[in-house]
Amino acid sequence: MKPLVIIFALFLSLMGFSQGIEFEHGTWEKVLEKAKQTQKPIFVDVYTSWCGPCKKMSKDIFSLAEVGKAYNTGFVCYQIDAEKGEGIEIAKKYNVTSYPTYLFIAADGTLFSRSGGYMEAEKFIDISKNAFIDLNDPKPLSEWEKEYPQKKNDPAFMSDYIDKRLRLGKSVTSLFDEYLALLPNDQRASDKIIQFYQRGSSNIKINSLAYKNLQDNAILFFPKLGGFVYTYLASAISNSFKLASETKDEQLLQQVVAANERLPKTPQSKTKEELYMNYYKQTNDFAKYVNYATIYSNTSLMTISPDSVAKIDKKALEQFELIKSQLVGKVDSTQLAQLKDYLTHASRNKYSEALNNIAWEFFEKVTDVKVLEDALYWSKRSLEIYPDNHMFIDTYANLLYKLGHKEEAITNETEAIRIAKDVKADSKVYEDTLAKMKSDK
């Protein structure tokens, strides 16, 4: 590079002409202070270390000059890992449950807009423009809340109110049901309703009109949503299961199990034994957990061979390619890409991870040798389905050691370390485990 070009490049850098978004690196308190000083709102990218779309956004979109221009000019920009440091509290405060999530926050800490997911540069720039519209909205949420008691029977008001709450990441569970109840049945599958399902599926539960509407009008929804109809129904079941576990409501659990049984069966469907197992694990009834985990492992997970798992994934991907053309333009391209990525190894991941997770849980908490031998059997199968997975090899090694097979355990733990290093994963825990195995600790 010629000296003049170098000087010019340095000059541009010093003048702030970045090729992408310039993120602050201080504390959240410092970011709020800078927002007040510069009189700019804050853009926050909330990510996790394991999130694929997060990494893709950072690599492909945040680095673009046109994106940098839009965001650096309008916002104080900040990134947080939702699972580390201050990020944990910030994600909790602003109710972040998926990644990446984009928060638009005023200098006083008030959230005024949000979005999320992978998107192309043009759309990502558009959400920054929409955020400014939300910032300058003369009608804050508090005004909507005051009007709600008098206008809750007005469909137009309810539609706009739900839209406002969704933009702020607020729950609309009861509001969506109230809104649907105001509409005749033939209007309950409109484009607007579909948008609410797409943006608020995390709010739906099985004992709701929103769930019943999706069931009753599945034929009307399917041309526009395709298989996502069942994805949203499954999401409602998942939401209700979470509530049942949190409240230890076994009656709701039975309703969840019944609703799950009515869904079309796919390789990713949960069995009733799996639901019971997870419920008793989360409610700390370990005896019942062990019972259902054993039943689930032996009657579901172990009955499918590794070859069959590979064939299931191949068939699912072939079916996806057949219907993909019908969904283009009707379903967001990002969702399509995520669905394809998921289906590529969905069954492999499901069966191997389930076997490994149960085996590890038993390793940590079970002392009965017969039960531990079952766990070793499940751990070995996880590796037959997904070979060269360092986490699964570590589980297998630990079980071997606990059962008294020291030399074989050391061999496998050494292999776990080698593979972890090959894929540039952290091997420190494995190295500590190996040292303990060798010293009989």
N, C-alpha and C positions, 0 to 999 in steps of 0.2 A: 504494500500500500504506500502511495506517495505521501511525503510529509504533509503537504497541504491538505490532502484528503483526511489524514489522521487528525490534524488540527480541527478541521471542519466537523468531523464526527464527534470529537471531544466537546466542541462548542455546542453542538446540538444537544448532547447529553447533559451538559451543565445548564442549558436553558430549559431542560425539562421535556424535550421532544422524545418521549419514550416510544418504543415500538409496540407497547402493550400497556396493560393496566399496571399502574404503580401502586403496590400495596404497602400500607404502613406496617412497621414491625414492632411498635411499642405495645404497651398494655392497653386494655380497653378504656381505661380512664384517660390515657393520653390521647386516644383516638377521639373520645368525646370532647376533650379540651380543644383539639385541633379543629373539630367540626364547628365549635362555637367561635373560635378565632377567625376561621375562614368563612363562616356563615354558609357552610355547605352541609347538606345531609350526608349520611354515611351509607355506603354500599358494603355489605358483608357477604362474603362467600363462605358458607358453612359446608365443610367437607369432612370426609374421614379418610384414613390412610388406605382402606381396602376398597374404596368406591371407584369403580371403573369410569363411569361418566364424569366424576369429579376430575380425574386425571386427564381425561380427554378434553374437558373444557379448559383446564389449565394449560395444556400443551397446544391445542389447536385454535382456541377462541380468545382467551385472555391475552395471548401474545400478539394479536393482530393490531396493526396501527390504528385502523378505523374504530376498533373497540376501545383501545386505549384513549383515543381522542374523546370519545363520548363519555367514558367513565371518569377519566382524570380531570376533565373540565368541570363535570357536574358534581362529583362526589369525593369525599374522603374515602378511600378504598381500603378494605381490611379483609383478612382471611383468618378463619379459626378452624381448628380441628375439634369437632364436636365431642371427641372422646379423650381430650387431653387438656390439662391446665384450666385456664379461664373459659375455654370453649365449652366445657361441660355445663357450667352454670348459665352461660349465655344461650346455649342451645335449649336448655330447660326453660329459661325465662321466656323465650320467644316461641316455645312449643315446636321445635324442629324435630320431625320424626322421619324425614327422608332426605336423601343426599344426591346431588348437591341441592341446598336450599339457598336462595338469594334473599337477603333481608335488606330493606330500605328503611333506615332509621333516622329520625330527626336528632338534632344535637342534644335535645333533652332526654334522649333514650326512648322516645315514643316510636313504635313501629307504625309506618304508614302505608307500606306496600310490601308484597313478597311474591316470589315466583320460585321455580325450581326445575331441575332436570337438565339433560343435555339439549342444546339447541344451536342452530347455526348462527353466524355472526349477525345477520340482519334482524332476526327475531330477538337476539340478545340485546341488541341496541334498542329495539322497539320497547322492550320491557323497561329500559331506563327512562324512555320518554313517557311511558305510561305511569311510571313511578312519580314523575314530576306532576302529572295530572292528579294523582292521588294526594300528593303532598299539598297541592293548592286547592284541594276539594274544600269548598266552603262549608260542607256538611259533614262534620266528624261523626264517628260511630256513636258517640253519646247522644247526638240528636236523633239518629235512627232509633236508638233504644228508647228514647222518650216517646217517639211517635208510634212505636210498635203496638202498645195496648189499644190505641184508637184505630189503627189501620191494618191490623192483622187479618182482616177479612177481605182486604184489597189485594188481588193476585199480583197486580203490577208493583205495588209497594213491596210485597213479600219477595218477589223475584229480585228486585233491586237490593233489598236488605240482605238477602242470602248472598248475592254477588259481592256486596261490600264486606261481609264477614269472611267469605272465602278468600278474598284478596288479603285479608289481615291474618289468615290462618286460624280463624275462630271456628268453634264447633257450630254446625248447623243441623245437628241430628233432629231435634224436635221441630225446628223451623221448616225443614224440608218436608217432613210429614204433614205439617199444617198447610204448607203451600200446595202439595199434591192433593190434599183433601178439598181444596177450593176449585180444582180443575175437573172437568168431565173426563171420563176415562180415555176418550179418543185424543185428548191433548196431553196425556201423560207420557208420551214418547217423542215429544218434540225435540228439535235441535237444542233448545235452551235446557230442557230437562237432561238431555244427554251430557251437556257441558257440566251440569251440576254433579252428575254421577262421576264424570271424569275428574273433576276437581275436588270432590268431597267424598270419595268412596271410603276414606278412612273414618268417616262419621257414621256409616250405615251399620245397623245391627239387625239381627234376625227378627226381632219382635217389633218391626217398624213397617209403616206403609211404604216407605222407599224400597224395602226388601220385597214386600209382596207385589209392588208395582213392577219391579224388575222381573219377578217370576211370571206374573200374569201376562206381561207384554213382551216376553222374551222374543217372540216371533217378529214383533215390530222393531225391537232394538237390534236384532241380529244383523240385518243388512248394513247398519251403520257402525256397529260395535264388534261384530264378529264374535270370536271366542271370548272377548273381554266381558260379555254378558256374564259368563260363568266366573270370570276372574273377579268381578265385583260382588257376585253372590258369595264366592269363597272368602272375599275380604270381609264381608259382613259376618260370616261364620267365625272368622279369625278374631274380629273385634269383639264378638259376643263371648267367645272362648276366653279372651283376655279378661273381660269383665267378670265372668264366672270364677276365674282363678283368683282375681284380686279380691273378690267379695266372698270367696269360698261358698258359692251358690251351686249346690249339686243339682237343684231343680233346673237351673238355667243350663248347666252342663248337659243334662239329659236332652234338653231342647236343641242344643248345639249338635249333639251326636245325631239326633233324628234329622235335623236339617242337612247335615253333612251326608247322610245316607241317601238323601233325595237328589243330590247333585250327580250329574253324569260322571261316571268313573273314568279317570285318566291315570297314567302312571304316577302322576304327582298327587293324586287324591290321598287324603289321610284316612286311615282305618279307625274304627271306633276304639280299638285297643291302643292305637297311637294317641288318640285324644285323651283317653283315660290315663295313660302313662304320663303324658305331659301335665295333665291336671294335678295328679297326685305328687308329681315332682315339684311343681310350683307351690302347692299347698303344704309341702314338707311332710307328707305322709309316706315315709320311705318304704315301709313294708308293702303298702299297696303299689307303690311305684315299682319296686323290684318285681312284684308279681306280674303287673301288666307289661313291664319292659321285657320280661322273659317270654311272655306269650307273644308279644308283638315281634320280637326278634326271631323266634322260632317259627311262627306261623305266617309271617309276612316277609321279613327281610331275607331270611335264609332259604326261602322257597324259590327264589329267582337266581338263576345261575349268572355268572359274569357275562357270558356270551349273550344271554337273553337281555341283560341290561343294555349292552351295546346295541343290540337290534332294536330295542324300544326307542332309544335316542335317535337312531338312524331313521326309523319310521316316522317319528314325530317331526323331524326336520324335513322329511319328504312331504308330509302333509302340510307343513307350514308353507313350503315353496308353492304348493298347489293353490292355496287360498290367498297367498300374499298379494297377487295382482288385484284381487277383489277388494282388498283392504286399503290399497294405496289411494290416498286422497280422502279416505273416510276415517282412518286412524292415524294419529300423529306418527311421523316417520321415525322419531326418536323411540316411541313405544314399540314400533315394529322392529327396530334394530335391537332393542333390549330383549324383546321376546325371542328373536332368533338366537341371540347370544345365550339366553337362558335355556332354550330347547336343545342346543347343541350337546350339552352334557347334563341335562336335567336329571335323568334317572341315575346316571353314574354318581352325580353329586348327592342325590337324595339317599340312595341306599348305602353308599360308602360312608357318608358323614353320619347317618343315623346309627349304623353299626359301630363306628368309632366312638361316637359320643356316649352311647350306652356303655360300651366297654370301658371307657375312661371313668365314667361315673361309678361303675362297679369297682374298678381298681381303687378309687379313692375311698370308698365307703364300705365295701363288703369284705368280710373276713372268711366267710364260708368257702372252703376250697372247691367244692363242687360247683358253686355258683361262679367262682372266679375262672374255673375251667371252661364254663359256658362262655364267659366274657372273652377268654382267649380265643375261642373258636370263632366268635363274632368278629373280633379284631383281625384275625387272619383272613376272614372273608372280605373285610373292608379293603385289604391290600390286594386281594385277587381282583376286585372290581376296579380299584384305583391304585395301581402299582406306583412305586417311587414317590409316594406322598410322605414327606418327612414327619408330618404330625401323626399320621397313622402308624408309621414304623415306631415312633416314640411310644405310643400307647401299647403296641405289641411288646416292645422291649420291657416296659414297666410291669406289665402283667406277667411276663416270663420270669422276671426277677422276683416278684412277689410270690410266685409259685415255686421258687427255689431253683430255677434254671439259669444260674448266674452266667455261665459262659455264653450261652445262646443270647441272653439279654444284652451282654456287653457287645457282642457282634452286631446285633440289630441297632443298638443305640449309636454305635460308631457309624453305621450306615446312615442313620438319620442325620447325623452331623454332616457327613459328606454331601448328602443330597441337599440339605439346607444351604450349605456353602455354595454349591453349584448354582442354585437358583437365587443366590444373594439374599437369603432369608437369615434372620437372627438365630444363631445356633447356641447362644450363651446358656440357655436353660438346659439344652441337651448335654452340653459339655459339663455342666454342674451335676446333672443326673449321672452321667458316665463316671465321673469322679467318685460319686457316692457308691455306685455299684462296685467299682474296683476296690474301694476301701471297706466294703461290707457295712455301710451305714444305712 
